[in-house]
Amino acid sequence: MNHERRPTFRCSGLGGFSAEVADHPRRVKARKLEREVEVRFTEEPCIVRTPEGLVHARPGDAILTGNGGQHWRVSQAKFANKYRPLPPTLPGQSGHYMSLPNQILALQLQEPFEVLLADGVSALSGHAGDWLVDYGDGSLGIVAEDIFATTYEVIS
């Protein structure tokens, strides 16, 4: 059995890009494409099953569902900077939202890796070829290669 240690990246929870990604010679700048998603706001603590692992959600956090049926969480504090409601949905209501074309930094890794989220309990696991995405707000994520290609536009 292989017990090699995977590279681990930690979300800082602080604004700005992480030096680990920003200073890496293979990192790229990309912009999120505008995509419609279904959003519900959780009223009680729960666990969200994502393709990369189990993520703890707190009351008020957004649970998003993408076109492929995959789910992910966006904290209440960061949601308004990443998504806007589509009428008739009002801000903070469950319904349809559009992703904003925010700029991110990303690094495609050629080995399995992990991301520890700022909540201190949730961990994501990435595979070789997945992208480590730095959202510039102290949060990191893992995006599979095929999803990255249809969700982001590389700009440099």
Summary of the structure (lengths in Angstrom):
residues: 156
radius of gyration: 15.2
end to end distance: 39.4
largest distance: 53.1
contacts: 437
relative contact order: 0.26
helix: 10%
strand: 43%
